[in-house]
Amino acid sequence: MQYMRNMYNMYFMSSNDEETPEVVTGPGDRKFYGSVTVGERGQVVIPARARRDHGFEPGDKLLVLGNSDGLALMSAERLMEVLESSAVLSKLISSARDDTK
């Protein structure tokens, strides 16, 4: 609950200063970096701390993923890592099922 309270305070009380170093951490590895404003052309600025933490550099291509809960950004490289590990896991599960037959 404290995580949600801190996130709320940071969202509504922040100055939207890109260099604000405060990051609210939550369960697992979840982090709240602050809020952004959508510009007239639909652009947003990713907070500097978030860019540093995730290794985003100018010119990087990011994937925009979403569902009814919201949006997420992910590098193409990270998505490939996730898909490859999912494929490996799928093969291990399939192999384990075959061994139990």
Secondary structure, 3 states (H helix, E strand, C coil): CHHHHHHHHHHHHCCCCCCCCCCEECCCCCEECCCCCCCCCCCCCCCHHHHHHHCCCCCCCEEEEEECCEEEEEEHHHHHHHHHHHHHHHHHHHHHHHHHC
